[in-house]
Amino acid sequence: MLNQRAAKVLQLILSSQRITIKQLEDKLNCTRRQVNYDIERINDWLESNNLETIVNIRGQGLVASNQIRNKVYELLPKVNFFSYIPSHNDRLKIIFIQLFIKKEYISVNHLTDLIKMSRNTVLNYVHQLKNNLEEKDIKLIYNRQEGYNLEGGEFEIRALALKEISYLLQLSNGMQLLEEIYDAEKGENEFQTNYQSMIQMMNEIERELEVTFVDEQLNELTLFFQFLFVRIETEKQKLFPDDVKNTIKNLDTFKVCKNFISHFPLRQIIHEDEIVYMTMHLLGLNTNHLEQLFTTDDSSDLYQIVDQIILDFEKLACITFPDKKPVKKSLFLHLKPAYYRLMFKIPITNPHVEKIKQEYFDLFILVKKSLYELEKLLNCSISDEEIGYITLHFGAFLKNQGISFRRRRCIIICPNGVSTSYMLKKQMEHLIPEVEVVKVLSPREYERLSDFEFDFILSTVPIKTKKSLIIVSPILTALDKAKIIKEFEFLVYNKQTQTIETNELMSKIRQFATIHDESALYQVVNELLTGAAVKDVRRYKPVLNQLLTEEMIQISNRIDSWQQAIQIAAEPLIQHDYIEERYVEAMITNIKNIGPYIVLAPKVAIPHARPEDGVRQVGMSLLKIDYATSFSEEDEDKDVNLIFVIAAVDNETHLKALSQLTELLEDEEAVEQIIEASSTKEILPFINEYSK
């Protein structure tokens, strides 16, 4: 019979399509040895019951066959198979929410009781949380008088609290976790008492406003308000300038909210700024689409932009809605609360976003591109969570009106062979995802092509055609990428991208300056202008092998200190002018202050600092050390063979490459083979494999 821990390991494996040993370590807070021992025990038990065993497949993780999935639950009737184990990530969120509502002194001992882990483990969690929060411009500080505290912009802290509460609420025992956090601060049974009062108040606000909020979002916001009221018991803050406050105070939602707060048990702690803040959140709640709610000022910016969104979508998807009126009505009703959420930077949780992106990939990227005018109006990017919900709306429109859609279609013509053609195809798909590359042909194959529908041609050689033609190099340069983007904008929207020409700018420079090396200056100006054109469309995100090229990889036999290892690892980035020397100093200072948080996996460290610490362009380098360098004398798990230095220019551009690197590092066999490699040429195939 399996013991409880082994049964939990088996349950986690069966509840996932794929899961790695490293993920099991994090979820169970166990060592690799313990997880491997449990898997051996599970396989022995499966064999004793004449079942297949669980196998670890490279690139996939632990896989259980259908035979195991169908039979195993019958064999374990006495084990509480569905008990929930908070993961490593869950515990970080629990600690943050506890700090969000703290009124009294909080020490490591308090957090130890909260998450039921050892003191050293809690300290590691605190260090990691501190590092995570710094990326969001929030500080986790400690002093002897007050213990642990959160410092930073109040809106940023609250936005993260709402996001973390929403996340925990999606877990199987999320309400129980939130109740434990709340009662730990307020006292036993306080959660349920106050929760019922909050639910009653929110229902009364619904009735007074004559709206019906979407249940899931209403529940998330109710719980957030409940935790927020604990936070504001201790201090009052001026949150808004008077002009913003006066605008919100004129809305019916504010007046209704203020009326109910005046009868609420905690009314004395909820001052006017907080009622304005609550009103903003209520404006950001989606409502079930009732006919009487469709009221709008036809001249409003949002109402006009809905027309533009529909028009852009039609152009991108090569379709026309025969009846735009219901499309506009439904889209406006969804976008109105989304507009307020984006305006007031209120986060939204969409637990289905990854599934939407997988199952409706084409539709998702077309909708994302169609929302450009809304992003421009609000001067902010729209999250994938918001785009996911809007994608479902467009999917419903298309289904209801019986319309099929497609992306713009492109064929690639290249005489240089399969490898070059494939590389060009992958570059094109990353540069403009709303274009589908439907064929890759040689010039002779194109001559024989007939009766095939496509919109334009990307070619490395001149050809005769009546279709739109873009001629590029086999390996796309920055100039090629800018050219493709401009041509695509013209093809879809019949408009030219406004750009400054290199010769025009050079002419202006000559009027006011003496040029000592005209050829070199021309090249630099050209690269800046074409690079800016690519960056301006905010599409280009390099993949792993575009950053981790051969010249960015080094191999060393032994390095005495972790400080020296980081300096050596960063040398290629300095030599190629990706970073400044001070970026290296910032990485080392971070580790000295926070600890070896950068050791994110066994034998692997990923040091980094903030963009403003000296990053000139996005980049990545790798140092492979034959004999591991220690990042902590007290912890053998901090011995490192692979150091990946990340240089990020913003919060987005490097994410594609970083996600591919993460997948590579989850492949334990690949990591071991990279460590055993004796040359950079032996490492490159692994980089290329995970860059697809």
C-alpha positions as CSV (number, residue, x, y, z in Angstrom):
1,M,0.0,0.0,0.0
2,L,1.3,3.5,-0.8
3,N,1.9,5.9,2.0
4,Q,0.3,9.3,2.0
5,R,3.1,11.2,0.4
6,A,3.5,8.7,-2.4
7,A,-0.2,8.8,-3.0
8,K,0.0,12.6,-3.3
9,V,2.8,12.3,-5.8
10,L,0.7,9.9,-7.9
11,Q,-2.3,12.3,-7.7
12,L,-0.2,15.2,-8.9
13,I,1.1,13.1,-11.8
14,L,-2.4,12.0,-12.8
15,S,-3.9,15.5,-12.5
16,S,-1.4,16.8,-15.1
17,Q,-0.9,16.0,-18.7
18,R,2.8,16.4,-18.1
19,I,4.7,17.3,-15.0
20,T,8.5,17.3,-14.3
21,I,10.4,16.1,-11.3
22,K,11.4,19.7,-10.6
23,Q,7.7,20.8,-10.5
24,L,7.0,17.9,-8.1
25,E,9.8,19.1,-5.8
26,D,8.3,22.6,-5.7
27,K,4.7,21.5,-5.2
28,L,5.6,19.0,-2.4
29,N,8.6,20.9,-1.0
30,C,10.6,17.7,-1.2
31,T,14.1,17.0,-2.4
32,R,14.8,15.3,-5.7
33,R,15.9,12.2,-3.9
34,Q,12.6,12.0,-2.0
35,V,10.6,12.5,-5.2
36,N,12.6,9.8,-7.1
37,Y,12.1,7.4,-4.2
38,D,8.4,8.0,-4.2
39,I,8.2,7.4,-8.0
40,E,10.1,4.1,-7.5
41,R,7.7,3.1,-4.8
42,I,4.7,4.1,-7.0
43,N,6.1,2.0,-9.9
44,D,6.7,-1.0,-7.6
45,W,3.1,-0.7,-6.4
46,L,1.7,-0.4,-10.0
47,E,3.7,-3.5,-11.1
48,S,2.4,-5.4,-8.2
49,N,-1.1,-4.6,-9.4
50,N,-0.3,-5.6,-13.0
51,L,-0.3,-2.1,-14.3
52,E,2.1,-0.2,-16.5
53,T,4.7,2.0,-14.8
54,I,5.1,5.8,-15.0
55,V,7.9,6.9,-17.4
56,N,10.0,10.0,-17.6
57,I,10.1,11.1,-21.2
58,R,12.6,13.7,-22.3
59,G,11.0,17.0,-23.3
60,Q,7.6,15.9,-21.8
61,G,8.2,14.9,-18.2
62,L,6.4,12.2,-16.2
63,V,3.8,10.4,-18.3
64,A,1.1,8.0,-17.0
65,S,-0.7,5.8,-19.6
66,N,-4.5,5.6,-20.0
67,Q,-4.4,2.2,-18.3
68,I,-3.0,3.7,-15.1
69,R,-5.5,6.6,-15.2
70,N,-8.5,4.3,-15.6
71,K,-7.5,1.8,-13.0
72,V,-5.6,3.5,-10.2
73,Y,-8.5,5.3,-8.5
74,E,-10.2,1.9,-7.9
75,L,-7.1,0.7,-6.1
76,L,-6.8,3.6,-3.7
77,P,-10.2,3.9,-1.9
78,K,-8.7,4.6,1.5
79,V,-6.3,7.4,0.5
80,N,-7.5,11.0,0.6
81,F,-6.5,11.4,-3.0
82,F,-7.8,14.9,-3.4
83,S,-6.2,16.7,-0.5
84,Y,-4.5,19.9,-1.7
85,I,-0.8,20.7,-1.2
86,P,0.1,24.4,-1.6
87,S,2.8,24.7,-4.2
88,H,6.0,26.8,-3.8
89,N,4.3,29.5,-5.8
90,D,1.1,29.3,-3.7
91,R,3.0,29.8,-0.5
92,L,4.7,33.0,-1.8
93,K,1.2,34.4,-2.5
94,I,0.0,33.4,1.0
95,I,2.9,35.3,2.6
96,F,2.2,38.4,0.4
97,I,-1.5,38.5,1.3
98,Q,-0.7,38.1,5.0
99,L,1.7,41.1,4.8
100,F,-0.9,43.0,2.8
101,I,-3.4,42.9,5.8
102,K,-0.9,43.0,8.7
103,K,-1.7,45.3,11.6
104,E,0.7,44.0,14.1
105,Y,4.4,43.0,14.1
106,I,5.1,40.0,11.7
107,S,8.3,38.0,12.1
108,V,9.7,34.8,10.5
109,N,8.1,32.9,13.4
110,H,4.6,34.2,12.4
111,L,5.2,33.2,8.8
112,T,6.5,29.8,9.9
113,D,3.2,29.2,11.7
114,L,1.2,30.4,8.7
115,I,2.7,28.2,6.0
116,K,3.9,25.4,8.3
117,M,7.4,25.2,7.1
118,S,10.9,25.3,8.8
119,R,12.5,28.7,9.7
120,N,15.2,28.3,7.0
121,T,12.6,27.4,4.3
122,V,10.5,30.5,5.3
123,L,13.6,32.7,5.0
124,N,14.2,31.4,1.5
125,Y,10.6,32.1,0.6
126,V,11.0,35.7,2.0
127,H,14.1,36.2,-0.1
128,Q,12.4,35.0,-3.2
129,L,9.3,37.1,-2.6
130,K,11.5,40.1,-2.0
131,N,13.1,39.6,-5.4
132,N,9.8,39.0,-7.1
133,L,8.3,42.2,-5.6
134,E,11.2,44.3,-6.7
135,E,10.4,43.5,-10.3
136,K,7.0,45.2,-9.6
137,D,8.5,48.2,-7.8
138,I,7.4,47.0,-4.4
139,K,9.8,46.5,-1.5
140,L,9.7,43.9,1.2
141,I,11.6,45.4,4.1
142,Y,12.3,44.3,7.7
143,N,13.1,46.2,10.9
144,R,13.1,45.2,14.5
145,Q,10.4,47.6,15.5
146,E,7.8,46.6,12.9
147,G,8.9,43.3,11.5
148,Y,8.2,42.7,7.8
149,N,6.4,45.5,5.8
150,L,5.4,46.2,2.2
151,E,6.5,49.5,0.8
152,G,5.8,51.0,-2.6
153,G,3.0,52.6,-4.6
154,E,-0.3,51.8,-2.9
155,F,-2.1,51.2,-6.2
156,E,0.6,48.7,-7.3
157,I,0.4,46.9,-3.9
158,R,-3.4,46.7,-4.1
159,A,-3.4,45.5,-7.7
160,L,-1.1,42.7,-6.8
161,A,-3.2,41.7,-3.8
162,L,-6.3,41.5,-6.0
163,K,-4.4,39.4,-8.5
164,E,-3.1,37.0,-5.8
165,I,-6.5,36.7,-4.1
166,S,-8.0,35.9,-7.5
167,Y,-5.4,33.2,-8.1
168,L,-5.8,31.5,-4.7
169,L,-9.6,31.5,-5.3
170,Q,-9.1,29.3,-8.3
171,L,-7.5,26.6,-6.2
172,S,-9.6,23.7,-5.0
173,N,-9.4,24.9,-1.4
174,G,-8.8,28.6,-2.1
175,M,-11.5,29.8,0.2
176,Q,-10.1,27.8,3.0
177,L,-6.6,29.2,2.5
178,L,-8.0,32.8,2.4
179,E,-10.0,32.1,5.6
180,E,-6.9,30.9,7.4
181,I,-4.9,34.0,6.4
182,Y,-7.8,36.3,7.4
183,D,-8.5,34.7,10.7
184,A,-4.8,34.6,11.6
185,E,-4.9,38.4,11.6
186,K,-8.5,39.1,12.7
187,G,-9.4,36.2,15.0
188,E,-11.2,32.9,14.7
189,N,-14.4,32.8,12.7
190,E,-14.1,36.5,11.7
191,F,-13.7,35.6,8.1
192,Q,-17.1,34.0,7.7
193,T,-18.9,36.8,9.7
194,N,-17.4,39.6,7.6
195,Y,-17.7,37.7,4.4
196,Q,-21.5,37.4,4.8
197,S,-21.8,41.1,5.5
198,M,-19.7,41.9,2.4
199,I,-21.8,39.7,0.2
200,Q,-25.0,41.3,1.5
201,M,-23.7,44.8,0.7
202,M,-22.6,43.8,-2.8
203,N,-25.9,42.3,-3.6
204,E,-27.7,45.4,-2.4
205,I,-25.4,47.6,-4.6
206,E,-26.4,45.3,-7.6
207,R,-30.1,45.8,-6.9
208,E,-29.8,49.6,-6.4
209,L,-27.8,50.0,-9.7
210,E,-30.2,47.5,-11.5
211,V,-27.3,45.4,-12.8
212,T,-26.2,41.8,-12.4
213,F,-22.5,41.4,-12.1
214,V,-20.7,38.3,-13.4
215,D,-20.6,35.9,-10.4
216,E,-16.9,35.0,-10.5
217,Q,-15.7,38.5,-10.7
218,L,-18.1,39.7,-8.1
219,N,-16.9,37.0,-5.7
220,E,-13.2,38.0,-6.3
221,L,-13.9,41.7,-5.7
222,T,-16.0,41.0,-2.6
223,L,-13.1,39.1,-1.0
224,F,-10.6,41.7,-2.1
225,F,-12.7,44.4,-0.4
226,Q,-12.9,42.3,2.7
227,F,-9.1,42.0,2.9
228,L,-8.7,45.7,1.9
229,F,-10.8,46.9,4.8
230,V,-8.4,45.2,7.2
231,R,-5.5,47.0,5.5
232,I,-7.1,50.4,5.8
233,E,-8.1,50.1,9.4
234,T,-4.6,51.3,10.5
235,E,-4.0,54.3,8.1
236,K,-5.9,56.7,5.8
237,Q,-4.3,57.6,2.5
238,K,-5.1,60.3,-0.1
239,L,-5.3,58.2,-3.2
240,F,-6.5,60.6,-5.9
241,P,-6.1,64.2,-7.0
242,D,-9.2,66.3,-6.6
243,D,-10.1,66.4,-10.3
244,V,-10.2,62.6,-10.6
245,K,-12.2,62.3,-7.4
246,N,-14.7,64.9,-8.5
247,T,-15.3,63.1,-11.8
248,I,-15.9,59.8,-10.1
249,K,-18.2,61.4,-7.4
250,N,-20.6,62.5,-10.1
251,L,-21.3,58.9,-11.1
252,D,-24.4,57.0,-9.9
253,T,-22.2,54.1,-8.9
254,F,-20.3,56.3,-6.4
255,K,-23.5,57.6,-4.9
256,V,-24.9,54.1,-4.4
257,C,-21.6,52.8,-3.0
258,K,-21.3,55.8,-0.6
259,N,-24.9,55.2,0.6
260,F,-24.4,51.6,1.5
261,I,-21.0,52.2,3.1
262,S,-22.6,54.7,5.4
263,H,-24.6,51.8,6.9
264,F,-21.7,49.4,6.9
265,P,-20.3,48.2,10.3
266,L,-16.8,49.5,9.4
267,R,-18.0,52.8,7.9
268,Q,-15.7,54.9,10.2
269,I,-12.6,53.6,8.5
270,I,-13.8,53.9,5.0
271,H,-13.2,57.6,3.9
272,E,-14.1,59.2,0.7
273,D,-10.9,58.3,-1.3
274,E,-11.6,54.6,-0.5
275,I,-15.2,54.9,-1.8
276,V,-13.8,56.4,-5.0
277,Y,-11.4,53.4,-5.2
278,M,-14.3,50.9,-4.7
279,T,-16.3,52.7,-7.3
280,M,-13.5,52.3,-9.8
281,H,-13.5,48.6,-9.2
282,L,-17.3,48.3,-9.5
283,L,-17.1,50.2,-12.9
284,G,-14.6,47.5,-14.0
285,L,-16.9,44.6,-13.2
286,N,-18.5,42.8,-16.2
287,T,-22.3,42.6,-16.1
288,N,-24.5,40.0,-17.6
289,H,-25.7,41.5,-20.9
290,L,-29.2,42.9,-20.2
291,E,-30.8,45.0,-23.0
292,Q,-31.5,48.0,-20.7
293,L,-27.8,48.3,-19.9
294,F,-26.9,49.3,-23.5
295,T,-26.8,53.0,-22.9
296,T,-24.0,55.1,-24.3
297,D,-23.0,58.5,-25.6
298,D,-22.5,57.9,-29.3
299,S,-19.8,60.5,-29.4
300,S,-17.7,58.9,-26.6
301,D,-14.1,57.8,-27.5
302,L,-14.8,54.2,-26.6
303,Y,-17.9,54.0,-28.6
304,Q,-16.1,55.3,-31.7
305,I,-13.2,52.9,-31.2
306,V,-15.5,49.9,-31.1
307,D,-16.2,50.7,-34.7
308,Q,-12.5,50.8,-35.5
309,I,-11.8,47.5,-33.7
310,I,-14.5,45.7,-35.7
311,L,-13.2,47.3,-39.0
312,D,-9.6,46.3,-38.2
313,F,-10.7,42.8,-37.3
314,E,-12.6,42.4,-40.6
315,K,-9.5,43.5,-42.5
316,L,-7.2,41.1,-40.7
317,A,-9.5,38.1,-40.8
318,C,-10.6,38.7,-44.4
319,I,-14.3,38.7,-43.5
320,T,-17.3,41.1,-43.3
321,F,-20.0,41.0,-40.7
322,P,-23.3,41.1,-42.5
323,D,-25.0,42.6,-39.4
324,K,-22.6,44.8,-37.4
325,K,-25.2,46.2,-35.0
326,P,-25.3,43.2,-32.6
327,V,-21.6,42.8,-32.8
328,K,-21.0,46.4,-31.8
329,K,-23.6,46.2,-29.0
330,S,-22.1,43.0,-27.5
331,L,-18.5,44.2,-27.9
332,F,-19.2,47.6,-26.3
333,L,-20.9,46.0,-23.3
334,H,-17.8,43.9,-22.7
335,L,-15.3,46.6,-23.5
336,K,-16.9,49.2,-21.2
337,P,-15.8,47.6,-17.9
338,A,-12.6,46.5,-19.6
339,Y,-12.0,50.1,-20.4
340,Y,-12.3,51.1,-16.8
341,R,-10.1,48.2,-15.7
342,L,-7.4,49.3,-18.0
343,M,-7.7,53.0,-17.2
344,F,-7.5,52.4,-13.5
345,K,-4.9,49.5,-13.8
346,I,-7.2,47.0,-12.2
347,P,-5.9,43.4,-12.9
348,I,-8.2,40.6,-14.1
349,T,-7.7,36.9,-13.7
350,N,-8.5,34.6,-16.6
351,P,-7.8,31.0,-15.7
352,H,-8.6,29.9,-19.2
353,V,-6.2,32.2,-21.1
354,E,-3.6,29.5,-22.0
355,K,-6.3,27.2,-23.2
356,I,-7.9,30.0,-25.3
357,K,-4.5,30.8,-26.8
358,Q,-4.0,27.1,-27.7
359,E,-7.4,26.3,-29.0
360,Y,-8.1,29.6,-30.7
361,F,-4.6,30.6,-31.7
362,D,-5.5,32.3,-35.0
363,L,-8.4,34.2,-33.6
364,F,-6.5,35.3,-30.5
365,I,-3.7,36.9,-32.5
366,L,-6.1,38.6,-34.8
367,V,-8.1,40.0,-31.9
368,K,-4.9,41.1,-30.2
369,K,-3.8,43.1,-33.3
370,S,-7.3,44.6,-33.7
371,L,-7.2,46.2,-30.2
372,Y,-4.3,48.5,-31.2
373,E,-6.5,51.6,-31.3
374,L,-7.8,50.9,-27.8
375,E,-4.2,50.5,-26.5
376,K,-3.4,53.8,-28.1
377,L,-6.4,55.6,-26.5
378,L,-5.5,54.3,-23.0
379,N,-1.7,54.5,-23.6
380,C,-1.1,51.0,-22.2
381,S,-0.8,47.5,-23.4
382,I,-3.8,45.1,-23.0
383,S,-3.0,41.9,-21.0
384,D,-3.5,38.4,-22.5
385,E,-6.2,37.8,-19.8
386,E,-8.3,40.6,-21.2
387,I,-7.6,39.6,-24.8
388,G,-8.6,36.0,-24.0
389,Y,-12.1,37.1,-23.0
390,I,-12.5,39.4,-26.0
391,T,-11.4,36.5,-28.2
392,L,-14.3,34.4,-26.9
393,H,-16.7,37.3,-27.8
394,F,-15.4,37.4,-31.4
395,G,-15.7,33.6,-31.6
396,A,-19.3,33.8,-30.6
397,F,-20.0,36.6,-33.2
398,L,-18.5,34.5,-36.0
399,K,-20.4,31.4,-34.9
400,N,-23.7,33.2,-34.6
401,Q,-23.4,34.8,-38.0
402,G,-22.0,31.6,-39.7
403,I,-18.8,33.2,-40.8
404,S,-15.5,31.4,-41.3
405,F,-12.3,33.5,-41.1
406,R,-8.6,33.1,-41.8
407,R,-5.4,35.0,-41.3
408,R,-3.7,36.8,-44.1
409,R,-1.8,34.3,-46.2
410,C,1.8,34.5,-47.4
411,I,4.0,32.2,-49.4
412,I,7.8,32.2,-49.2
413,I,10.0,31.8,-52.3
414,C,13.6,30.9,-51.7
415,P,16.0,29.0,-53.9
416,N,18.5,28.3,-51.1
417,G,17.3,25.0,-49.8
418,V,15.0,23.6,-47.0
419,S,17.1,24.9,-44.0
420,T,17.1,28.5,-45.2
421,S,13.5,28.5,-46.2
422,Y,12.5,27.0,-42.8
423,M,14.5,29.6,-40.9
424,L,12.8,32.4,-42.9
425,K,9.4,30.9,-42.2
426,K,10.1,30.8,-38.5
427,Q,11.4,34.4,-38.5
428,M,8.3,35.6,-40.4
429,E,5.9,33.8,-38.0
430,H,7.6,35.5,-35.0
431,L,7.7,38.9,-36.6
432,I,4.0,39.1,-37.8
433,P,2.0,36.3,-36.1
434,E,-1.2,37.5,-37.8
435,V,0.2,36.2,-41.1
436,E,0.0,32.5,-41.9
437,V,2.9,31.2,-44.0
438,V,1.0,28.6,-46.1
439,K,3.7,27.4,-48.5
440,V,7.5,27.5,-48.9
441,L,8.5,27.1,-52.5
442,S,11.4,27.3,-54.9
443,P,11.1,29.7,-57.9
444,R,10.4,26.8,-60.2
445,E,7.7,25.4,-57.9
446,Y,6.1,28.8,-57.8
447,E,5.9,28.9,-61.6
448,R,3.8,25.7,-61.5
449,L,1.5,26.9,-58.8
450,S,-2.1,27.5,-59.8
451,D,-5.5,27.9,-58.1
452,F,-4.1,28.7,-54.7
453,E,-5.3,31.5,-52.5
454,F,-2.8,33.7,-50.8
455,D,-2.3,37.5,-50.2
456,F,1.3,38.3,-50.7
457,I,4.8,36.8,-51.4
458,L,8.0,37.0,-49.4
459,S,10.9,36.2,-51.7
460,T,14.7,36.2,-51.5
461,V,14.9,36.7,-55.3
462,P,13.1,38.9,-57.8
463,I,10.1,37.1,-59.5
464,K,7.3,38.0,-61.9
465,T,4.0,38.2,-60.1
466,K,0.8,40.2,-59.9
467,K,0.6,39.7,-56.1
468,S,2.2,42.0,-53.5
469,L,5.9,41.1,-53.4
470,I,8.5,41.8,-50.6
471,I,12.1,40.9,-51.4
472,V,14.3,40.2,-48.4
473,S,17.6,38.6,-47.4
474,P,17.5,34.9,-46.5
475,I,18.4,35.9,-42.9
476,L,16.2,38.9,-42.0
477,T,18.1,42.0,-41.1
478,A,16.5,44.8,-39.0
479,L,16.0,46.7,-42.3
480,D,14.2,43.6,-43.8
481,K,11.9,43.4,-40.7
482,A,11.0,47.0,-40.9
483,K,10.3,46.7,-44.6
484,I,8.0,43.7,-44.1
485,I,6.1,45.5,-41.3
486,K,5.6,48.6,-43.5
487,E,4.5,46.5,-46.5
488,F,2.1,44.5,-44.4
489,E,0.6,47.7,-42.9
490,F,0.0,49.0,-46.4
491,L,-1.5,45.7,-47.6
492,V,-4.0,45.4,-44.8
493,Y,-4.8,49.0,-43.9
494,N,-3.7,50.8,-47.1
495,K,-1.6,53.1,-45.2
496,Q,2.2,53.8,-45.0
497,T,4.1,53.8,-41.7
498,Q,5.5,57.3,-41.1
499,T,9.3,56.9,-40.8
500,I,12.3,59.1,-41.1
501,E,14.6,58.2,-44.0
502,T,18.3,57.7,-43.3
503,N,19.5,60.1,-46.1
504,E,17.0,62.8,-44.9
505,L,18.4,62.6,-41.4
506,M,22.0,62.6,-42.6
507,S,21.3,65.7,-44.6
508,K,20.0,67.5,-41.5
509,I,23.1,66.4,-39.5
510,R,25.5,67.8,-42.1
511,Q,23.8,71.3,-41.7
512,F,24.7,71.5,-38.0
513,A,27.7,69.3,-37.4
514,T,31.0,68.1,-38.9
515,I,31.0,64.4,-39.8
516,H,34.4,62.7,-39.4
517,D,33.3,59.2,-40.6
518,E,30.3,59.5,-42.9
519,S,30.1,55.8,-43.7
520,A,30.2,54.7,-40.1
521,L,27.6,57.3,-39.1
522,Y,25.3,56.3,-41.9
523,Q,25.4,52.7,-40.8
524,V,24.7,53.6,-37.2
525,V,21.8,55.9,-38.1
526,N,20.3,53.3,-40.4
527,E,20.4,50.6,-37.8
528,L,18.8,52.9,-35.2
529,L,16.0,53.9,-37.5
530,T,15.2,50.4,-38.8
531,G,15.5,48.9,-35.4
532,A,13.1,51.6,-34.1
533,A,10.6,50.6,-36.8
534,V,10.7,47.0,-35.7
535,K,10.4,48.0,-32.1
536,D,7.6,50.4,-32.7
537,V,5.2,47.7,-33.8
538,R,5.9,45.9,-30.5
539,R,5.8,42.5,-32.2
540,Y,9.5,41.4,-32.3
541,K,10.4,39.1,-29.5
542,P,13.6,37.1,-30.2
543,V,13.7,33.4,-29.6
544,L,16.4,31.6,-27.6
545,N,18.9,30.9,-30.4
546,Q,18.7,34.5,-31.6
547,L,20.1,35.6,-28.3
548,L,22.2,32.7,-27.2
549,T,24.5,32.5,-30.3
550,E,27.9,30.7,-30.4
551,E,29.8,33.9,-29.5
552,M,27.7,34.3,-26.4
553,I,28.7,30.9,-25.0
554,Q,31.9,30.2,-23.0
555,I,33.3,27.2,-21.3
556,S,35.7,27.3,-18.3
557,N,37.3,24.5,-16.3
558,R,37.2,26.1,-12.8
559,I,36.3,29.5,-11.3
560,D,37.2,30.3,-7.7
561,S,34.3,32.6,-6.7
562,W,30.7,33.3,-7.8
563,Q,31.6,37.0,-8.2
564,Q,34.3,36.2,-10.7
565,A,32.0,33.6,-12.4
566,I,29.3,36.3,-13.0
567,Q,31.9,38.7,-14.4
568,I,33.2,36.2,-16.8
569,A,29.7,35.0,-17.8
570,A,28.8,38.6,-18.7
571,E,31.9,39.4,-20.8
572,P,30.4,38.5,-24.2
573,L,27.5,40.9,-23.5
574,I,30.0,43.7,-22.6
575,Q,32.2,43.0,-25.6
576,H,29.2,43.2,-28.0
577,D,27.9,46.4,-26.3
578,Y,24.7,44.8,-24.9
579,I,25.4,45.9,-21.4
580,E,27.6,48.3,-19.4
581,E,30.1,47.3,-16.7
582,R,27.7,48.7,-14.1
583,Y,25.2,46.0,-15.0
584,V,27.6,43.4,-13.7
585,E,28.1,45.3,-10.5
586,A,24.4,45.5,-10.0
587,M,24.0,41.8,-10.4
588,I,26.7,41.1,-7.8
589,T,25.2,43.7,-5.4
590,N,21.8,42.1,-5.7
591,I,23.1,38.7,-4.7
592,K,25.0,40.1,-1.8
593,N,21.9,41.9,-0.5
594,I,19.3,39.3,-1.2
595,G,21.2,36.0,-1.3
596,P,21.6,33.4,-4.0
597,Y,18.1,33.7,-5.3
598,I,19.4,33.4,-8.8
599,V,20.0,29.7,-8.4
600,L,16.7,28.7,-9.8
601,A,17.3,25.0,-10.6
602,P,20.0,22.5,-9.5
603,K,23.3,23.5,-11.0
604,V,21.8,26.5,-12.8
605,A,22.0,30.2,-12.0
606,I,20.3,33.0,-14.0
607,P,21.7,36.3,-12.7
608,H,20.1,39.6,-13.9
609,A,19.5,43.2,-12.8
610,R,17.1,45.9,-13.9
611,P,17.1,47.5,-17.4
612,E,18.1,50.9,-16.0
613,D,21.2,49.3,-14.4
614,G,23.0,49.4,-17.8
615,V,21.2,47.4,-20.4
616,R,21.6,48.7,-24.0
617,Q,19.9,45.9,-25.9
618,V,18.2,42.6,-25.1
619,G,20.7,39.8,-24.7
620,M,21.7,36.5,-23.1
621,S,25.0,34.8,-22.4
622,L,26.0,31.4,-21.0
623,L,29.1,30.3,-19.1
624,K,29.5,26.5,-18.6
625,I,31.9,25.6,-15.7
626,D,33.3,22.0,-15.6
627,Y,33.8,22.1,-11.8
628,A,30.9,23.7,-10.1
629,T,31.2,27.2,-8.4
630,S,29.5,27.6,-5.0
631,F,27.1,30.5,-4.6
632,S,26.6,29.6,-0.9
633,E,29.1,27.9,1.4
634,E,26.3,26.8,3.6
635,D,24.2,25.1,0.9
636,E,25.5,22.5,-1.5
637,D,22.3,22.9,-3.6
638,K,23.7,26.3,-4.6
639,D,26.7,24.8,-6.5
640,V,26.4,25.9,-10.1
641,N,27.8,24.7,-13.5
642,L,25.7,26.8,-15.8
643,I,25.3,30.6,-15.6
644,F,22.8,32.2,-17.9
645,V,23.1,36.1,-17.8
646,I,19.9,37.8,-18.8
647,A,19.9,41.4,-20.1
648,A,16.3,42.7,-20.4
649,V,15.4,46.1,-21.9
650,D,11.8,46.0,-20.7
651,N,9.3,43.6,-19.1
652,E,8.4,41.8,-22.4
653,T,11.0,41.6,-25.2
654,H,13.0,38.8,-23.6
655,L,10.1,36.7,-22.4
656,K,9.8,34.4,-25.4
657,A,13.5,33.4,-25.1
658,L,13.3,33.1,-21.3
659,S,10.2,30.8,-21.6
660,Q,12.2,28.6,-24.0
661,L,15.2,28.6,-21.7
662,T,12.9,27.5,-18.8
663,E,11.6,24.6,-20.9
664,L,15.2,23.6,-21.7
665,L,16.1,23.7,-18.0
666,E,13.2,21.4,-17.1
667,D,14.8,18.8,-19.3
668,E,17.1,17.3,-16.8
669,E,18.8,15.0,-19.3
670,A,19.6,18.0,-21.6
671,V,21.0,20.0,-18.7
672,E,23.4,17.2,-17.8
673,Q,24.5,16.8,-21.4
674,I,25.2,20.5,-21.6
675,I,27.3,20.3,-18.4
676,E,29.2,17.4,-19.9
677,A,29.8,19.2,-23.2
678,S,33.4,20.0,-24.1
679,S,32.7,22.6,-26.8
680,T,30.2,25.3,-27.7
681,K,29.3,23.3,-30.8
682,E,28.0,20.5,-28.6
683,I,25.8,23.0,-26.7
684,L,24.2,24.7,-29.7
685,P,21.9,21.8,-30.7
686,F,20.1,21.9,-27.3
687,I,19.7,25.7,-27.7
688,N,18.3,25.3,-31.2
689,E,15.9,22.4,-30.2
690,Y,14.1,24.6,-27.7
691,S,14.0,27.7,-30.0
692,K,11.3,26.4,-32.2
